[in-house]
Amino acid sequence: MLERILPPAVRTAYARTDPPEAEIFPAEAALIAGAVAKRREEFTTARHCARLALAELGVPPAPILRGVRGAPVWPDGIVGSMTHCPGYRGAAVARAGEVPGLGIDAEVHGPLPTGVLDLVSSQRERAHLAELALLRPAVQWERLLFSAKESVYKVWSPLTGQWLGFEGAAVTFDPEAGTFAVRLLVDGPVDTLAGRFLVHDGIVLTAIVLDAPAR
């Protein structure tokens, strides 16, 4: 599924269940030693997917630990992103020389819990979602907005080492093209981002890939 919204330079892997062959390194296991079983399963499978994707780039298996603000620490020369939600775990990786940064997010395709939309969106964004709901009422646009902003953060955090709240980005969707545009409302190395989205088989997926600098 992820490969449908990412360029060929990005390698992906995903799982809809937790495969029994998925394993983690001792250093990774230490990160979730006190976690409940559900958390251990999604953590393990997401890293299993990451290693499958890394193998396509010729990168040998290695622990994927946590860095600043919990972001994954990828092997040298690699950028990547992982995601998980009920019924889906996935990872995307690329060589940093081809892709400076990327972020992915998966969510169950359903309404947000009561009150969450007001916390993650502006009045203008809510008006935009209302217009989209008239055009495509079968799509849970509020969930897509949440997912898009998660993908924004997963690009922003490794790029800047800084926190970005939901209010720090304004998102608009193009339902025909399956894309979304992001305007950053805080100072940083980029002012805008472009992403793609997919709704398939009960899952919402969003992805953002930074363009490589011109040579």
Phi, psi and omega in degrees: 000315182300324184298341181286342182237015179232150181287165183300333180292342180263127179259141187227161170205146178212164178217142177265346175227173178266103184291143182295337181279353180292128180224160176232161178284156178306321180295327176287318180302326180296333180290336184236027185303326182259010185280158175286166185302318181301316180294319179297321181294313182292323177298313182295314183292323178299318178288327172301315178297319180299319180290326174297317179292319178297325179299328179292339176265003180080019181266124182290158180300139178202158178298143173247101186265190182250141177244221182299129179056029175081003181293145179298143175260110185270160175304156180306135177081009183238141168244154181191176179204146177233157179208157175203148173205170178306121178086006180202133170226139182206163178212151177221136182220158178202164175282134185299333178290339179258327182226109183293336181188153177206157177215138178229155175210143175236139178220153171293135182282088179202172181297152172288153174303152181305132177090343185289321183303318180297332181281333188251001186222159174266169177300320179295319178295320179296323176294320177298316179296323179296321177294318179296323181296330177288325180283316183228076186294343181282347183265134176275085188294329179295324177291322177297320178298314178302314181296317180300319181288330173296317178296322177302312182297322182290339171277315187295314187299309178294331183288324187244339187071015184242156175287148173223116178281168179301330182283353183275359181218139177249128187242136172230143184252148169247099187293333180287318183274344184071034182233167172217151179246143182236130172249120179281132184256013177232159179290140179181185184287344178227148178258332183222157175222156177233138182223173177231155180223160180213136172242117186207133172052044175080007182236140171259130176236137172229151181209141175231133178234126175285140177285142176292144179296147180295142180258000000 
